Amino acid sequence: MVRFMIDVFCDSSPNGYKVLILLEETGIKYRLVSIDLGSDLTTIPGFLEASPDGKIPAIVDHDAKSEGESILLFESGAIMLYLAEQSRQFLPDNAVLRIQVLKWLFWQVSNFGPTLGQLMHFRSDPESPIEILDYFFSQTKRLYQFLDRELEQRDYIAHEYSIADMAIYPWVAIHENQGLNIPDFPNLMRWYFDMEDREAVERAYDLKI
Ligand SMILES: N[C@@H](CCC(=O)N[C@@H](CS)C(=O)NCC(=O)O)C(=O)O
């Protein structure tokens, strides 16, 4: 497989690690471009073309051309779907199984990630009103409890190991920043340690970003 070379614009945040885990799992060749989001983004060759709103992650696929142009993508969910489809890994062909993976991928990008992101944002500001902190903390706990219940029934979130697990893991990996205790969620904890032990996951987190 491994026909293509991808540029990945990334920093060491959960949305970036999702894509790095997938790249490490698939064996797709890639070049990591570390992004300091506080720097002058206009000086980073190719970044704002791939991600006009200046967010990471973003990719450029130099080999797959669309009307003669390289494929440029932002949004971690779209990137994961693209890479899974191109590599034909971690996303089942079977329509019934495939939609389960996509359901959890959409859940992660539209619900789990944004809720946890808001919680961490307000936790980092000492002036945040307690009502806002309580609201996002209770919503985060509810999402962890939901994952815990679901993972009581399956080894992985959508049966087979998939891009949905890879999308969820980097957010759970920073549970301490969310004020949560992983042993409070025993099924999630079992899944979390399984994920942590994967060689590709270790390689992604060992990258110098
Ligand atoms: N929905 C987007 C979120 C991307 C995102 O917010 N990335 C953060 C880092 S995790 C970022 O680039 N923040 C910089 C900014 O908002 O200016 C995705 O899933 O890719």
The ligand as a Tripos MOL2 file, in Angstrom:
@<TRIPOS>MOLECULE
LIG
   20    19     1     0     0
SMALL
NO_CHARGES

@<TRIPOS>ATOM
      1 N1        -12.9440   20.7470   14.8000 N.3       1 LIG1
      2 C1        -11.5390   20.8890   14.5730 C.3       1 LIG1
      3 C2        -10.9120   21.5750   15.7670 C.3       1 LIG1
      4 C3         -9.4980   21.9930   15.4700 C.3       1 LIG1
      5 C4         -8.9590   22.8530   16.5930 C.2       1 LIG1
      6 O1         -9.7030   23.5940   17.2680 O.2       1 LIG1
      7 N2         -7.6490   22.7780   16.7900 N.am      1 LIG1
      8 C5         -7.0360   23.5870   17.8140 C.3       1 LIG1
      9 C6         -5.8970   22.8220   18.4640 C.3       1 LIG1
     10 S1         -6.5190   21.3170   19.2160 S.3       1 LIG1
     11 C7         -6.4750   24.8440   17.1750 C.2       1 LIG1
     12 O2         -5.9250   24.7870   16.0970 O.2       1 LIG1
     13 N3         -6.6220   25.9770   17.8510 N.am      1 LIG1
     14 C8         -6.0970   27.2180   17.3720 C.3       1 LIG1
     15 C9         -7.1530   28.2580   17.1990 C.2       1 LIG1
     16 O3         -8.3210   27.9930   17.5200 O.co2     1 LIG1
     17 O4         -6.7940   29.3300   16.7420 O.co2     1 LIG1
     18 C10       -10.8950   19.5240   14.3090 C.2       1 LIG1
     19 O5        -11.4220   18.5250   14.8240 O.co2     1 LIG1
     20 O6         -9.8900   19.4470   13.5910 O.co2     1 LIG1
@<TRIPOS>BOND
     1     1     2 1
     2     2     3 1
     3     2    18 1
     4     3     4 1
     5     4     5 1
     6     5     6 2
     7     5     7 1
     8     7     8 1
     9     8     9 1
    10     8    11 1
    11     9    10 1
    12    11    12 2
    13    11    13 1
    14    13    14 1
    15    14    15 1
    16    15    16 2
    17    15    17 1
    18    18    19 2
    19    18    20 1
@<TRIPOS>SUBSTRUCTURE
     1 LIG1         1 GROUP 0 **** ****
